[in-house]
Amino acid sequence: MLFNSMAFAIFLPIVFLLYWICPSRYRYIFLLAVSYYFYMSLDIKYVFLLLFTTAVSYLTARSFEKAQSLFSKRIGLLAGILALTGVLFLYKYLGFFFEIINAVTQAFSIPIQTPTVKLMLPVGISFYTFQTLGYLIDVYMGKYPAEKHYGYYSLFVSFFPQLLSGPIGRGELLLPQFKKVRIFDSTKAAYGLKLMAVGYFKKLVVANLLVSSVDSVYDNVNSYIGLVYIIVTLMFSIQIYCDFSGYTDIAVGTAMLFGIELTQNFKSPYFSHSIKEFWSRWHISLSTWFRDYVYIPLGGNRVGKVRHALNLMITFLVSGLWHGAGLTYLVWGFLHGFYQVAESFCLRGRKRCSDSNRKGLPGFLSFVLTFFLVCFAWIFFRANSLADAWRMISLSFFLIGDLSEYLKTAVICLDMTYTHMVYICIPVILLGIYDYASLKTDFIAYISSKKIWVRYPVYILFLLIILLFSEKGVSTEFYYFQF
């Protein structure tokens, strides 16, 4: 069941009404049941993986309390991590692992042929695996005690708004909320609906307007040349942001309907002035996960320069591998690691600019440079192979000596009229205004605070824009489902 499907449009109001009618002591049972129904509606066989992950992480965390020594506690943690990551490895990385072995054996003429493995990746497995891993490590470190109630813990793992693509939750934030007796808050519910509307605008309007052009070029790079590569890369940078942050807005807004607050996952990332700032605004729940469970345990920045650089590189290489089992994702992770290392050396000993002090040409240049570097890395993230990525990079400026031909070729390749280009630009500009305004204020709360004759025309206009600009006949699946 997708957030942007008719089934979800029927499912959510029914669940919302029944949840608030249900007696408080049974609400967690109701949410647990509908969460499993939600997941099984996609593919019933993968529910067993969710049950396995829940049971293993719950029992492992509980075993820490009974451990007789630190050594046995560590063994328990290691066993739990291996069990959870083993399932993830089987479905996501085993085929890639065999491909690497085949490449090495062929390079050295070793007569070994590994099997070809192609398993369909269960939706959400990367997210709920990382959520349970974080929980295990937190309990092991003594940040909070292991949850004894299996029902509440099962809901923590499977809560349907965040199950498929996050945000990745933390036990200390989510578990207490599931236990709390709630009274319906109309203000919070209304805010959640407005946030969902923003999410649907990002996905149905902006992302879906761009996806067909992006896919046609990136999936057939040999058929194109020149400026079109740059244009579709800019399009993809907006598409992936709107697709994923749109999903997050819908997830967070949906959770608010039930009185649950999820982690904020995006904060206008394309207005960042450094790669470090970008990662403090992009996919926040994942970047903080890697910070807390990979980067800091490696030593963080409390070590020498070389070791610090190595820690950054390892963290981002692992991040690249998390996103996908392929060399393109590793290069993407390597580039972001390299960016961070370069920044740390360039800015060492200097005072970093604060978000509120970004004025004038230097601030604008840092914004442009950061956006350029992020977009350059997106080429590898989206490309189907390193060869495709290299072709796009090496031939992006082909024919630039003849500027009119350079521009005309791009227009022909995109197969768009100027009217259609303007049609695409309008919602993108609206999104830019919204994101820029959100840097300094909660734009939804700001509009909600206005008089009724001001805010309701805005709401109606916004809904009309979603209805008029929504693309029909394009892929409805969210981009991050593949991870």
One Martini backbone bead per residue (centre of mass of N, CA, C, O) as a GRO file, in nm:
protein
  483
    1MET     BB    1   0.092   0.039   0.027
    2LEU     BB    2   0.061   0.359  -0.083
    3PHE     BB    3   0.040   0.692  -0.016
    4ASN     BB    4  -0.047   0.739  -0.344
    5SER     BB    5  -0.317   0.575  -0.296
    6MET     BB    6  -0.640   0.473  -0.277
    7ALA     BB    7  -0.607   0.277  -0.044
    8PHE     BB    8  -0.494   0.491   0.157
    9ALA     BB    9  -0.737   0.690   0.140
   10ILE     BB   10  -0.914   0.472   0.291
   11PHE     BB   11  -0.742   0.367   0.530
   12LEU     BB   12  -0.678   0.620   0.708
   13PRO     BB   13  -0.961   0.722   0.807
   14ILE     BB   14  -1.038   0.455   0.943
   15VAL     BB   15  -0.801   0.435   1.141
   16PHE     BB   16  -0.840   0.706   1.277
   17LEU     BB   17  -1.125   0.658   1.395
   18LEU     BB   18  -1.071   0.386   1.545
   19TYR     BB   19  -0.845   0.485   1.731
   20TRP     BB   20  -1.021   0.709   1.890
   21ILE     BB   21  -1.241   0.499   1.981
   22CYS     BB   22  -1.047   0.339   2.113
   23PRO     BB   23  -0.925   0.232   2.382
   24SER     BB   24  -0.628   0.314   2.515
   25ARG     BB   25  -0.524   0.015   2.599
   26TYR     BB   26  -0.571  -0.082   2.269
   27ARG     BB   27  -0.415   0.096   2.060
   28TYR     BB   28  -0.151  -0.061   2.012
   29ILE     BB   29  -0.292  -0.308   1.888
   30PHE     BB   30  -0.419  -0.166   1.653
   31LEU     BB   31  -0.160  -0.046   1.528
   32LEU     BB   32  -0.019  -0.316   1.488
   33ALA     BB   33  -0.226  -0.444   1.297
   34VAL     BB   34  -0.221  -0.219   1.073
   35SER     BB   35   0.083  -0.237   1.016
   36TYR     BB   36   0.080  -0.530   0.911
   37TYR     BB   37  -0.126  -0.485   0.691
   38PHE     BB   38   0.032  -0.273   0.537
   39TYR     BB   39   0.275  -0.460   0.472
   40MET     BB   40   0.117  -0.707   0.346
   41SER     BB   41  -0.001  -0.545   0.097
   42LEU     BB   42   0.270  -0.574  -0.063
   43ASP     BB   43   0.404  -0.853   0.087
   44ILE     BB   44   0.345  -1.125   0.277
   45LYS     BB   45   0.627  -1.281   0.298
   46TYR     BB   46   0.794  -1.036   0.448
   47VAL     BB   47   0.677  -1.056   0.740
   48PHE     BB   48   0.886  -1.266   0.850
   49LEU     BB   49   1.123  -1.066   0.865
   50LEU     BB   50   0.994  -0.876   1.067
   51LEU     BB   51   0.953  -1.086   1.291
   52PHE     BB   52   1.249  -1.167   1.317
   53THR     BB   53   1.370  -0.890   1.386
   54THR     BB   54   1.201  -0.842   1.638
   55ALA     BB   55   1.277  -1.095   1.803
   56VAL     BB   56   1.587  -1.070   1.806
   57SER     BB   57   1.610  -0.780   1.928
   58TYR     BB   58   1.448  -0.832   2.184
   59LEU     BB   59   1.609  -1.077   2.303
   60THR     BB   60   1.886  -0.945   2.304
   61ALA     BB   61   1.821  -0.709   2.493
   62ARG     BB   62   1.723  -0.889   2.731
   63SER     BB   63   2.000  -1.047   2.769
   64PHE     BB   64   2.165  -0.818   2.906
   65GLU     BB   65   2.034  -0.853   3.195
   66LYS     BB   66   2.154  -1.169   3.218
   67ALA     BB   67   2.435  -1.106   3.205
   68GLN     BB   68   2.736  -1.204   3.379
   69SER     BB   69   2.909  -1.042   3.164
   70LEU     BB   70   3.065  -0.846   2.939
   71PHE     BB   71   3.132  -1.070   2.741
   72SER     BB   72   2.841  -1.188   2.707
   73LYS     BB   73   2.722  -0.921   2.612
   74ARG     BB   74   2.896  -0.897   2.355
   75ILE     BB   75   2.808  -1.161   2.228
   76GLY     BB   76   2.511  -1.083   2.205
   77LEU     BB   77   2.550  -0.839   2.025
   78LEU     BB   78   2.695  -0.981   1.793
   79ALA     BB   79   2.469  -1.184   1.730
   80GLY     BB   80   2.250  -0.975   1.667
   81ILE     BB   81   2.397  -0.825   1.438
   82LEU     BB   82   2.441  -1.074   1.254
   83ALA     BB   83   2.142  -1.148   1.218
   84LEU     BB   84   2.043  -0.878   1.096
   85THR     BB   85   2.267  -0.838   0.872
   86GLY     BB   86   2.233  -1.113   0.732
   87VAL     BB   87   1.962  -1.058   0.599
   88LEU     BB   88   2.049  -0.805   0.446
   89PHE     BB   89   2.277  -0.942   0.286
   90LEU     BB   90   2.114  -1.154   0.137
   91TYR     BB   91   1.916  -0.942  -0.019
   92LYS     BB   92   2.140  -0.698  -0.097
   93TYR     BB   93   2.467  -0.833  -0.122
   94LEU     BB   94   2.523  -1.117  -0.243
   95GLY     BB   95   2.532  -1.056  -0.546
   96PHE     BB   96   2.763  -0.845  -0.527
   97PHE     BB   97   2.971  -1.035  -0.402
   98PHE     BB   98   2.983  -1.232  -0.647
   99GLU     BB   99   3.069  -1.022  -0.855
  100ILE     BB  100   3.344  -0.961  -0.729
  101ILE     BB  101   3.457  -1.247  -0.741
  102ASN     BB  102   3.436  -1.276  -1.049
  103ALA     BB  103   3.620  -1.037  -1.122
  104VAL     BB  104   3.874  -1.144  -0.978
  105THR     BB  105   3.897  -1.428  -1.112
  106GLN     BB  106   3.916  -1.316  -1.404
  107ALA     BB  107   4.169  -1.136  -1.366
  108PHE     BB  108   4.334  -1.419  -1.257
  109SER     BB  109   4.234  -1.684  -1.397
  110ILE     BB  110   4.014  -1.821  -1.212
  111PRO     BB  111   3.825  -2.131  -1.203
  112ILE     BB  112   3.555  -1.954  -1.089
  113GLN     BB  113   3.193  -1.996  -1.033
  114THR     BB  114   2.945  -1.812  -0.930
  115PRO     BB  115   2.643  -1.753  -0.838
  116THR     BB  116   2.336  -1.623  -0.932
  117VAL     BB  117   2.186  -1.351  -0.744
  118LYS     BB  118   1.818  -1.272  -0.729
  119LEU     BB  119   1.668  -1.073  -0.495
  120MET     BB  120   1.404  -0.934  -0.363
  121LEU     BB  121   1.370  -0.641  -0.203
  122PRO     BB  122   1.251  -0.564   0.087
  123VAL     BB  123   1.055  -0.336   0.199
  124GLY     BB  124   1.235  -0.156   0.457
  125ILE     BB  125   1.485  -0.325   0.563
  126SER     BB  126   1.700  -0.100   0.607
  127PHE     BB  127   1.537   0.059   0.819
  128TYR     BB  128   1.453  -0.159   1.038
  129THR     BB  129   1.740  -0.258   1.085
  130PHE     BB  130   1.863   0.012   1.188
  131GLN     BB  131   1.664   0.054   1.419
  132THR     BB  132   1.741  -0.210   1.576
  133LEU     BB  133   2.042  -0.158   1.600
  134GLY     BB  134   2.022   0.105   1.762
  135TYR     BB  135   1.874  -0.019   1.999
  136LEU     BB  136   2.084  -0.228   2.085
  137ILE     BB  137   2.317  -0.029   2.138
  138ASP     BB  138   2.175   0.147   2.348
  139VAL     BB  139   2.125  -0.078   2.554
  140TYR     BB  140   2.418  -0.166   2.584
  141MET     BB  141   2.510   0.138   2.675
  142GLY     BB  142   2.268   0.246   2.879
  143LYS     BB  143   2.049   0.463   2.782
  144TYR     BB  144   1.831   0.227   2.808
  145PRO     BB  145   1.610   0.004   2.869
  146ALA     BB  146   1.468  -0.271   2.796
  147GLU     BB  147   1.191  -0.376   2.644
  148LYS     BB  148   0.935  -0.581   2.785
  149HIS     BB  149   0.713  -0.511   2.583
  150TYR     BB  150   0.633  -0.665   2.292
  151GLY     BB  151   0.416  -0.483   2.168
  152TYR     BB  152   0.563  -0.211   2.177
  153TYR     BB  153   0.811  -0.308   2.021
  154SER     BB  154   0.667  -0.393   1.760
  155LEU     BB  155   0.565  -0.105   1.700
  156PHE     BB  156   0.842   0.030   1.678
  157VAL     BB  157   0.919  -0.138   1.415
  158SER     BB  158   0.609  -0.119   1.248
  159PHE     BB  159   0.523   0.161   1.213
  160PHE     BB  160   0.370   0.256   0.924
  161PRO     BB  161   0.476   0.545   0.842
  162GLN     BB  162   0.805   0.441   0.882
  163LEU     BB  163   0.866   0.151   0.765
  164LEU     BB  164   0.968   0.192   0.456
  165SER     BB  165   1.133   0.514   0.484
  166GLY     BB  166   1.086   0.640   0.739
  167PRO     BB  167   1.212   0.754   0.989
  168ILE     BB  168   1.462   0.674   1.197
  169GLY     BB  169   1.417   0.546   1.503
  170ARG     BB  170   1.414   0.597   1.858
  171GLY     BB  171   1.354   0.456   2.157
  172GLU     BB  172   1.348   0.717   2.350
  173LEU     BB  173   1.112   0.852   2.163
  174LEU     BB  174   0.889   0.627   2.090
  175LEU     BB  175   0.808   0.432   2.321
  176PRO     BB  176   0.671   0.641   2.517
  177GLN     BB  177   0.441   0.720   2.315
  178PHE     BB  178   0.290   0.440   2.306
  179LYS     BB  179   0.219   0.455   2.631
  180LYS     BB  180   0.062   0.703   2.608
  181VAL     BB  181  -0.204   0.883   2.701
  182ARG     BB  182  -0.447   1.003   2.468
  183ILE     BB  183  -0.557   1.316   2.336
  184PHE     BB  184  -0.717   1.477   2.115
  185ASP     BB  185  -0.545   1.697   1.873
  186SER     BB  186  -0.648   1.919   1.641
  187THR     BB  187  -0.393   2.085   1.585
  188LYS     BB  188  -0.203   1.849   1.520
  189ALA     BB  189  -0.376   1.720   1.298
  190ALA     BB  190  -0.383   1.966   1.109
  191TYR     BB  191  -0.080   1.981   1.068
  192GLY     BB  192  -0.050   1.699   0.946
  193LEU     BB  193  -0.223   1.753   0.693
  194LYS     BB  194  -0.046   1.985   0.582
  195LEU     BB  195   0.212   1.821   0.559
  196MET     BB  196   0.097   1.615   0.361
  197ALA     BB  197   0.038   1.817   0.135
  198VAL     BB  198   0.332   1.886   0.086
  199GLY     BB  199   0.420   1.598   0.016
  200TYR     BB  200   0.231   1.567  -0.232
  201PHE     BB  201   0.350   1.798  -0.390
  202LYS     BB  202   0.637   1.685  -0.418
  203LYS     BB  203   0.551   1.416  -0.554
  204LEU     BB  204   0.305   1.465  -0.763
  205VAL     BB  205   0.442   1.716  -0.891
  206VAL     BB  206   0.753   1.749  -0.898
  207ALA     BB  207   0.871   1.461  -0.925
  208ASN     BB  208   0.669   1.363  -1.159
  209LEU     BB  209   0.760   1.586  -1.368
  210LEU     BB  210   1.077   1.472  -1.382
  211VAL     BB  211   1.112   1.155  -1.414
  212SER     BB  212   1.091   1.103  -1.725
  213SER     BB  213   1.344   1.264  -1.814
  214VAL     BB  214   1.548   1.123  -1.635
  215ASP     BB  215   1.504   0.828  -1.730
  216SER     BB  216   1.549   0.862  -2.038
  217VAL     BB  217   1.854   0.938  -2.000
  218TYR     BB  218   1.981   0.744  -1.777
  219ASP     BB  219   1.871   0.477  -1.946
  220ASN     BB  220   2.004   0.636  -2.233
  221VAL     BB  221   2.297   0.779  -2.266
  222ASN     BB  222   2.382   0.707  -2.574
  223SER     BB  223   2.138   0.906  -2.694
  224TYR     BB  224   2.312   1.140  -2.568
  225ILE     BB  225   2.422   1.498  -2.542
  226GLY     BB  226   2.543   1.734  -2.332
  227LEU     BB  227   2.332   1.951  -2.167
  228VAL     BB  228   2.123   1.733  -2.085
  229TYR     BB  229   2.287   1.618  -1.848
  230ILE     BB  230   2.267   1.867  -1.665
  231ILE     BB  231   1.962   1.898  -1.653
  232VAL     BB  232   1.889   1.607  -1.539
  233THR     BB  233   2.058   1.640  -1.282
  234LEU     BB  234   1.895   1.872  -1.168
  235MET     BB  235   1.631   1.719  -1.172
  236PHE     BB  236   1.718   1.487  -0.983
  237SER     BB  237   1.781   1.657  -0.732
  238ILE     BB  238   1.478   1.733  -0.704
  239GLN     BB  239   1.336   1.462  -0.720
  240ILE     BB  240   1.468   1.315  -0.473
  241TYR     BB  241   1.385   1.524  -0.267
  242CYS     BB  242   1.074   1.521  -0.315
  243ASP     BB  243   1.030   1.219  -0.279
  244PHE     BB  244   1.154   1.184   0.011
  245SER     BB  245   1.042   1.435   0.164
  246GLY     BB  246   0.752   1.368   0.092
  247TYR     BB  247   0.736   1.106   0.247
  248THR     BB  248   0.810   1.226   0.524
  249ASP     BB  249   0.576   1.424   0.548
  250ILE     BB  250   0.358   1.204   0.541
  251ALA     BB  251   0.461   1.040   0.782
  252VAL     BB  252   0.459   1.264   0.998
  253GLY     BB  253   0.163   1.350   0.953
  254THR     BB  254   0.033   1.077   1.014
  255ALA     BB  255   0.140   1.046   1.306
  256MET     BB  256  -0.007   1.306   1.414
  257LEU     BB  257  -0.296   1.183   1.403
  258PHE     BB  258  -0.186   0.986   1.660
  259GLY     BB  259   0.022   1.165   1.844
  260ILE     BB  260   0.294   1.121   1.680
  261GLU     BB  261   0.647   1.188   1.690
  262LEU     BB  262   0.876   1.240   1.447
  263THR     BB  263   1.155   1.275   1.283
  264GLN     BB  264   1.327   1.504   1.133
  265ASN     BB  265   1.471   1.483   0.785
  266PHE     BB  266   1.432   1.788   0.669
  267LYS     BB  267   1.623   2.120   0.599
  268SER     BB  268   1.673   2.268   0.338
  269PRO     BB  269   1.948   2.145   0.189
  270TYR     BB  270   1.993   2.342  -0.078
  271PHE     BB  271   2.080   2.589   0.139
  272SER     BB  272   2.358   2.513   0.174
  273HIS     BB  273   2.727   2.600   0.258
  274SER     BB  274   2.790   2.290   0.307
  275ILE     BB  275   2.836   1.958   0.342
  276LYS     BB  276   2.789   1.944   0.643
  277GLU     BB  277   2.520   2.096   0.634
  278PHE     BB  278   2.374   1.909   0.441
  279TRP     BB  279   2.392   1.656   0.649
  280SER     BB  280   2.208   1.825   0.862
  281ARG     BB  281   1.948   1.825   0.633
  282TRP     BB  282   1.988   1.530   0.522
  283HIS     BB  283   1.871   1.257   0.624
  284ILE     BB  284   1.897   1.278   0.946
  285SER     BB  285   1.847   0.991   1.064
  286LEU     BB  286   2.093   0.865   0.908
  287SER     BB  287   2.330   1.059   0.970
  288THR     BB  288   2.305   1.018   1.283
  289TRP     BB  289   2.348   0.717   1.280
  290PHE     BB  290   2.638   0.723   1.164
  291ARG     BB  291   2.753   0.904   1.381
  292ASP     BB  292   2.680   0.721   1.640
  293TYR     BB  293   2.762   0.408   1.506
  294VAL     BB  294   3.044   0.494   1.345
  295TYR     BB  295   3.208   0.760   1.376
  296ILE     BB  296   3.244   0.774   1.689
  297PRO     BB  297   3.359   0.482   1.740
  298LEU     BB  298   3.617   0.553   1.553
  299GLY     BB  299   3.665   0.876   1.689
  300GLY     BB  300   3.610   1.093   1.501
  301ASN     BB  301   3.757   1.418   1.601
  302ARG     BB  302   3.952   1.285   1.850
  303VAL     BB  303   4.181   1.283   1.640
  304GLY     BB  304   4.377   1.282   1.404
  305LYS     BB  305   4.381   1.385   1.084
  306VAL     BB  306   4.402   1.112   0.941
  307ARG     BB  307   4.192   0.959   1.111
  308HIS     BB  308   3.959   1.151   1.056
  309ALA     BB  309   3.954   1.106   0.751
  310LEU     BB  310   3.902   0.801   0.769
  311ASN     BB  311   3.634   0.816   0.923
  312LEU     BB  312   3.480   0.967   0.702
  313MET     BB  313   3.520   0.765   0.472
  314ILE     BB  314   3.392   0.519   0.603
  315THR     BB  315   3.113   0.636   0.659
  316PHE     BB  316   3.045   0.706   0.351
  317LEU     BB  317   3.087   0.424   0.235
  318VAL     BB  318   2.866   0.292   0.404
  319SER     BB  319   2.642   0.477   0.302
  320GLY     BB  320   2.662   0.392   0.008
  321LEU     BB  321   2.607   0.087   0.063
  322TRP     BB  322   2.327   0.123   0.187
  323HIS     BB  323   2.191   0.231  -0.079
  324GLY     BB  324   2.381   0.020  -0.250
  325ALA     BB  325   2.482  -0.261  -0.458
  326GLY     BB  326   2.741  -0.061  -0.583
  327LEU     BB  327   2.981   0.136  -0.729
  328THR     BB  328   2.823   0.401  -0.750
  329TYR     BB  329   2.766   0.428  -0.441
  330LEU     BB  330   3.061   0.431  -0.351
  331VAL     BB  331   3.138   0.688  -0.505
  332TRP     BB  332   2.937   0.869  -0.369
  333GLY     BB  333   3.052   0.826  -0.084
  334PHE     BB  334   3.340   0.915  -0.148
  335LEU     BB  335   3.279   1.206  -0.229
  336HIS     BB  336   3.155   1.294   0.046
  337GLY     BB  337   3.406   1.227   0.207
  338PHE     BB  338   3.599   1.413   0.054
  339TYR     BB  339   3.452   1.675   0.105
  340GLN     BB  340   3.480   1.665   0.416
  341VAL     BB  341   3.785   1.654   0.429
  342ALA     BB  342   3.841   1.917   0.276
  343GLU     BB  343   3.684   2.098   0.470
  344SER     BB  344   3.839   2.031   0.736
  345PHE     BB  345   4.109   2.152   0.625
  346CYS     BB  346   4.017   2.437   0.524
  347LEU     BB  347   3.859   2.508   0.818
  348ARG     BB  348   4.089   2.483   0.993
  349GLY     BB  349   4.092   2.745   1.230
  350ARG     BB  350   3.817   2.845   1.144
  351LYS     BB  351   3.536   3.026   1.132
  352ARG     BB  352   3.223   2.930   1.110
  353CYS     BB  353   2.945   2.984   0.960
  354SER     BB  354   2.640   3.083   1.028
  355ASP     BB  355   2.317   3.067   0.929
  356SER     BB  356   2.275   3.391   1.008
  357ASN     BB  357   2.569   3.454   0.828
  358ARG     BB  358   2.468   3.457   0.486
  359LYS     BB  359   2.611   3.711   0.332
  360GLY     BB  360   2.680   3.774   0.029
  361LEU     BB  361   2.903   3.647  -0.195
  362PRO     BB  362   3.040   3.417  -0.032
  363GLY     BB  363   2.771   3.279   0.046
  364PHE     BB  364   2.677   3.228  -0.244
  365LEU     BB  365   2.921   3.059  -0.337
  366SER     BB  366   2.888   2.831  -0.127
  367PHE     BB  367   2.612   2.745  -0.227
  368VAL     BB  368   2.690   2.677  -0.522
  369LEU     BB  369   2.916   2.475  -0.462
  370THR     BB  370   2.749   2.274  -0.298
  371PHE     BB  371   2.541   2.212  -0.518
  372PHE     BB  372   2.741   2.111  -0.728
  373LEU     BB  373   2.864   1.875  -0.564
  374VAL     BB  374   2.600   1.723  -0.517
  375CYS     BB  375   2.523   1.687  -0.818
  376PHE     BB  376   2.774   1.533  -0.906
  377ALA     BB  377   2.717   1.287  -0.719
  378TRP     BB  378   2.435   1.212  -0.840
  379ILE     BB  379   2.533   1.075  -1.096
  380PHE     BB  380   2.624   0.809  -0.952
  381PHE     BB  381   2.357   0.743  -0.807
  382ARG     BB  382   2.183   0.719  -1.089
  383ALA     BB  383   2.361   0.558  -1.242
  384ASN     BB  384   2.398   0.233  -1.386
  385SER     BB  385   2.708   0.316  -1.430
  386LEU     BB  386   3.029   0.419  -1.464
  387ALA     BB  387   3.016   0.462  -1.770
  388ASP     BB  388   2.772   0.650  -1.769
  389ALA     BB  389   2.892   0.866  -1.585
  390TRP     BB  390   3.138   0.933  -1.763
  391ARG     BB  391   2.989   1.024  -2.013
  392MET     BB  392   2.839   1.262  -1.880
  393ILE     BB  393   3.091   1.417  -1.786
  394SER     BB  394   3.264   1.425  -2.062
  395LEU     BB  395   2.985   1.531  -2.248
  396SER     BB  396   2.843   1.796  -2.128
  397PHE     BB  397   3.033   2.010  -2.327
  398PHE     BB  398   2.938   1.941  -2.592
  399LEU     BB  399   2.931   2.217  -2.816
  400ILE     BB  400   2.995   2.488  -2.650
  401GLY     BB  401   3.127   2.662  -2.877
  402ASP     BB  402   2.821   2.635  -2.984
  403LEU     BB  403   2.573   2.768  -2.817
  404SER     BB  404   2.319   2.729  -2.992
  405GLU     BB  405   2.364   2.423  -3.038
  406TYR     BB  406   2.378   2.342  -2.741
  407LEU     BB  407   2.083   2.429  -2.676
  408LYS     BB  408   1.924   2.288  -2.906
  409THR     BB  409   2.000   1.996  -2.836
  410ALA     BB  410   1.864   1.991  -2.558
  411VAL     BB  411   1.574   2.048  -2.653
  412ILE     BB  412   1.553   1.802  -2.839
  413CYS     BB  413   1.619   1.580  -2.628
  414LEU     BB  414   1.376   1.658  -2.433
  415ASP     BB  415   1.110   1.708  -2.583
  416MET     BB  416   1.027   2.026  -2.538
  417THR     BB  417   0.842   2.280  -2.471
  418TYR     BB  418   0.836   2.593  -2.345
  419THR     BB  419   0.572   2.553  -2.193
  420HIS     BB  420   0.661   2.300  -2.035
  421MET     BB  421   0.897   2.431  -1.889
  422VAL     BB  422   0.724   2.634  -1.734
  423TYR     BB  423   0.539   2.422  -1.601
  424ILE     BB  424   0.778   2.306  -1.431
  425CYS     BB  425   0.889   2.570  -1.288
  426ILE     BB  426   0.662   2.659  -1.101
  427PRO     BB  427   0.676   2.437  -0.870
  428VAL     BB  428   0.979   2.477  -0.816
  429ILE     BB  429   0.958   2.768  -0.718
  430LEU     BB  430   0.760   2.717  -0.489
  431LEU     BB  431   0.949   2.531  -0.336
  432GLY     BB  432   1.179   2.736  -0.294
  433ILE     BB  433   1.013   2.932  -0.125
  434TYR     BB  434   0.937   2.736   0.100
  435ASP     BB  435   1.227   2.655   0.187
  436TYR     BB  436   1.332   2.939   0.246
  437ALA     BB  437   1.117   3.012   0.458
  438SER     BB  438   1.189   2.754   0.646
  439LEU     BB  439   1.461   2.859   0.765
  440LYS     BB  440   1.303   3.082   0.974
  441THR     BB  441   1.019   2.923   0.954
  442ASP     BB  442   0.707   2.793   1.015
  443PHE     BB  443   0.504   2.798   0.753
  444ILE     BB  444   0.253   2.648   0.850
  445ALA     BB  445   0.216   2.806   1.116
  446TYR     BB  446   0.199   3.084   0.986
  447ILE     BB  447  -0.058   3.037   0.817
  448SER     BB  448  -0.235   2.930   1.062
  449SER     BB  449  -0.226   3.224   1.213
  450LYS     BB  450  -0.416   3.333   1.027
  451LYS     BB  451  -0.679   3.438   0.902
  452ILE     BB  452  -0.939   3.283   0.753
  453TRP     BB  453  -0.930   3.478   0.482
  454VAL     BB  454  -0.629   3.379   0.431
  455ARG     BB  455  -0.577   3.064   0.468
  456TYR     BB  456  -0.802   2.930   0.290
  457PRO     BB  457  -0.710   3.031   0.011
  458VAL     BB  458  -0.438   2.889   0.032
  459TYR     BB  459  -0.539   2.600   0.055
  460ILE     BB  460  -0.703   2.592  -0.208
  461LEU     BB  461  -0.472   2.666  -0.399
  462PHE     BB  462  -0.290   2.425  -0.326
  463LEU     BB  463  -0.488   2.200  -0.411
  464LEU     BB  464  -0.513   2.292  -0.706
  465ILE     BB  465  -0.218   2.250  -0.779
  466ILE     BB  466  -0.213   1.947  -0.729
  467LEU     BB  467  -0.441   1.876  -0.934
  468LEU     BB  468  -0.320   2.023  -1.195
  469PHE     BB  469   0.001   1.913  -1.174
  470SER     BB  470  -0.047   1.630  -1.165
  471GLU     BB  471   0.085   1.342  -1.272
  472LYS     BB  472  -0.001   1.114  -1.520
  473GLY     BB  473   0.132   0.790  -1.571
  474VAL     BB  474   0.336   0.753  -1.343
  475SER     BB  475   0.537   0.658  -1.115
  476THR     BB  476   0.442   0.582  -0.766
  477GLU     BB  477   0.697   0.508  -0.655
  478PHE     BB  478   0.927   0.542  -0.424
  479TYR     BB  479   1.262   0.575  -0.449
  480TYR     BB  480   1.351   0.452  -0.151
  481PHE     BB  481   1.240   0.156  -0.180
  482GLN     BB  482   1.519   0.034  -0.305
  483PHE     BB  483   1.668   0.057   0.001
   0.00000   0.00000   0.00000
